Amino acid sequence: MAQAHILTANRLRDGEVVYWRGSAWVEDLDAADIFADKASADGALKAAASSVTDRIVVSPYLFEVRRDGDAIRPVKEREIIRAAGPTIRRDLGKQGTRLVSL
């Protein structure tokens, strides 16, 4: 795993896209832990399994990111869209504030 990765999932309570930080979930991509090596990424994925068991999140997985100056940018289009939030109303929520910056 040469590329850096972030761990993501969907929160079951409200469907919000969340990212792993420490041993908890956060909503902001920029606050997420970045895993530069396979061992740390796999360790975070394993630690997140308890969140699935506890019905906090569903389907955690790792995705590739790159640094662009001080910003973190998802590599794949799917993760760019997920980070920006629901696509039905660009004037509300994350779409209104994040889409331009991604």
C-alpha positions in Angstrom: 0.0 0.0 0.0 2.0 2.9 -1.3 -0.9 5.4 -1.3 -2.2 7.0 1.9 -5.6 5.8 3.1 -8.5 7.0 5.3 -11.1 4.7 6.9 -14.8 5.5 6.3 -18.2 4.1 7.0 -21.8 5.2 7.2 -23.3 6.0 10.6 -26.4 3.8 11.2 -28.3 6.4 13.2 -28.7 8.9 10.3 -26.7 7.5 7.3 -24.0 10.2 7.6 -20.7 9.5 6.1 -18.1 9.3 8.9 -14.3 9.0 9.1 -12.1 7.3 11.7 -10.0 9.4 14.1 -8.3 7.8 17.0 -10.9 5.3 18.2 -14.0 7.3 17.2 -15.9 8.5 14.1 -15.9 12.1 12.9 -18.0 13.7 10.2 -15.2 15.9 8.7 -12.8 14.4 6.2 -10.1 16.9 7.2 -10.2 15.6 10.7 -9.7 11.9 9.8 -6.6 9.9 10.5 -4.4 9.3 7.5 -2.8 5.9 7.3 0.5 6.0 5.4 1.2 2.3 5.7 -0.7 -1.0 5.4 -0.1 -2.1 9.0 -1.7 1.0 10.5 -4.6 1.0 8.0 -5.3 -2.6 8.7 -5.1 -2.0 12.4 -7.7 0.8 12.2 -10.0 -1.3 10.1 -9.8 -4.1 12.7 -10.4 -1.7 15.5 -13.5 -0.3 13.7 -15.1 -3.8 13.7 -16.4 -3.1 17.2 -18.4 -0.2 15.8 -20.1 -2.6 13.4 -20.8 -5.0 16.2 -22.2 -2.2 18.4 -24.4 -1.0 15.5 -22.8 2.4 15.3 -21.6 2.2 11.6 -22.0 -0.1 8.6 -19.5 -1.3 6.1 -16.2 0.4 7.1 -13.6 0.4 4.4 -10.3 2.2 3.4 -10.0 4.6 0.5 -7.0 6.3 -1.1 -6.3 9.9 -0.5 -3.6 12.4 -1.6 -2.2 15.5 0.0 -2.7 18.8 -2.0 -0.8 21.4 0.0 -2.5 21.3 3.5 -5.7 19.7 2.1 -6.6 16.0 2.0 -8.2 15.0 -1.3 -9.9 11.7 -2.1 -8.4 10.0 -5.2 -11.6 8.4 -6.5 -14.8 10.2 -7.6 -17.0 8.1 -5.3 -15.2 9.4 -2.2 -15.3 13.0 -3.5 -19.0 12.7 -3.8 -19.4 11.0 -0.4 -17.3 13.7 1.3 -19.4 16.4 -0.2 -22.6 14.9 1.1 -26.0 14.1 -0.5 -26.2 15.3 -4.1 -29.9 16.3 -4.1 -29.4 19.8 -2.6 -26.2 21.6 -3.3 -27.3 24.7 -1.4 -27.7 22.8 1.9 -25.4 20.9 4.2 -22.0 19.7 3.1 -22.7 20.2 -0.6 -23.1 23.9 0.0 -19.9 24.3 1.9 -17.5 21.6 0.7 -18.1 20.8 -3.0 -16.0 23.7 -4.3 -13.1 22.9 -2.1 -12.9 19.2 -3.0 
